[in-house]
């Protein structure tokens, strides 16, 4: 295989075993291709779970350093994608837990109320004001494990099976977490609307 | 299908497109009949599914890769240093293997010999030395060879 073919990768599925072997032997250029293919996923999940850029960058850095250190032991028993998903989800959840222990009691309820302050329906409010900020504020009300399930499903579009593999959970646990998270979000939306009325 | 089960499925499999086959048909049939579940499905979709799907994809700044690259290079340097030290030690033992093995064998033999013969040699020497000393004292001073001998001599003399 030529170097051009070896390094001509843009997405996760383009990564060849030869490229992974090269990266595991210390080829930084090969590892940069792995970074290019996965960085968006890793950073996006980290950002949505931890809730801010600085921590998301820290998590991203740690995830890729772990991937780099352990790549030589990667035996191709599972797909690289599942492996990276798993490291990312665990790192982001752990970071978020540490963070919430440090900032216990900080609630974004007021921020959400402010964003959703003047119209009848939560959806309309989101469109009128800042939808992104509102959704982020709502996500921050969930437990890190629930947040991870929501992000992997609704933001990254993973199937239940993929989420279960990424988080090392039973598929029914994934269902339960999604159900609880959505119930909380619905309740939160209703409370905000009721308070404003 | 009961509304309770339908609402549970709306919060999970149905809204996520994971419901298939008979269950999906039953669910759709229930939604046609039940206005409350239909409204709930619309509410869930509008408030907790679509807003999250429409979130912008976040990308890391380019300096994140630079930081990772620097850390990788640091780690590679550290590990190569560790490898070279290990190699030096390994090469040393490989080159002087016969000499080290001979020294080890000699040392083990030495320890065995000393532990077997050492105490006997020391004990024998001291016994010999004691008898020589008492003999010399006897010859030079005209004393009895030992104190026990002198006691027995006095007793014997008393009775005799």
Contacts between the chains, C-beta under 8 A, distances in Angstrom:
chain1	res1	chain2	res2	distance
A	26	B	76	5.9
A	28	B	69	6.4
A	28	B	72	6.3
A	28	B	73	7.3
A	31	B	72	6.9
A	32	B	65	7.0
A	32	B	69	7.5
A	35	B	65	5.7
A	35	B	68	6.8
A	39	B	59	7.3
A	39	B	60	5.5
A	39	B	64	7.4
A	39	B	65	7.2
A	40	B	57	6.4
A	40	B	58	8.0
A	40	B	59	5.5
A	40	B	60	7.9
A	42	B	60	8.0
A	43	B	58	5.8
A	43	B	59	6.3
A	43	B	60	4.2
A	43	B	64	7.5
A	44	B	57	5.7
A	44	B	58	4.9
A	44	B	59	7.7
A	47	B	58	4.5
A	48	B	55	7.3
A	48	B	58	7.7
A	56	B	58	7.3
A	56	B	60	7.6
A	57	B	60	6.2
A	57	B	61	7.2
A	57	B	64	5.3
A	60	B	60	5.4
A	60	B	64	5.7
A	60	B	68	8.0
A	61	B	64	6.3
A	61	B	67	5.8
A	61	B	68	5.5
A	61	B	71	7.2
A	64	B	68	4.9
A	65	B	68	6.6
A	65	B	71	5.8
A	65	B	72	7.2
A	65	B	75	7.7
A	68	B	68	7.9
A	68	B	72	5.6
A	68	B	75	7.7
A	69	B	75	7.4
A	121	B	46	7.8
A	122	B	46	7.5
A	122	B	47	5.1
A	123	B	46	4.4
A	123	B	47	6.1
A	123	B	50	7.6
A	123	B	51	7.3
A	126	B	51	5.7
A	131	B	51	6.2
A	131	B	54	7.0
A	132	B	55	6.4
A	132	B	56	6.4
A	134	B	51	7.4
A	135	B	51	4.8
A	135	B	52	6.0
A	135	B	55	5.8
A	136	B	55	7.9
A	138	B	51	7.9
A	139	B	52	7.8
A	150	B	52	6.4
A	151	B	52	7.9
A	153	B	16	6.2
A	154	B	49	6.3
A	154	B	52	3.6
A	154	B	53	5.6
A	155	B	52	5.7
A	155	B	53	7.3
A	155	B	55	5.5
A	157	B	53	7.8
A	159	B	18	7.0
A	160	B	13	7.8
A	160	B	16	7.2
A	160	B	18	5.6
A	175	B	12	4.9
A	175	B	13	7.3
A	178	B	11	7.2
A	178	B	12	5.5
A	178	B	16	7.5
A	179	B	8	6.7
A	179	B	11	4.6
A	179	B	12	5.3
A	182	B	11	4.9
A	182	B	12	8.0
A	182	B	44	6.6
A	182	B	48	4.6
A	183	B	11	6.7
A	185	B	47	6.9
A	185	B	48	4.6
A	186	B	43	7.0
A	186	B	44	7.0
A	186	B	47	6.2
A	186	B	48	6.1
A	189	B	47	5.2
A	189	B	48	7.9
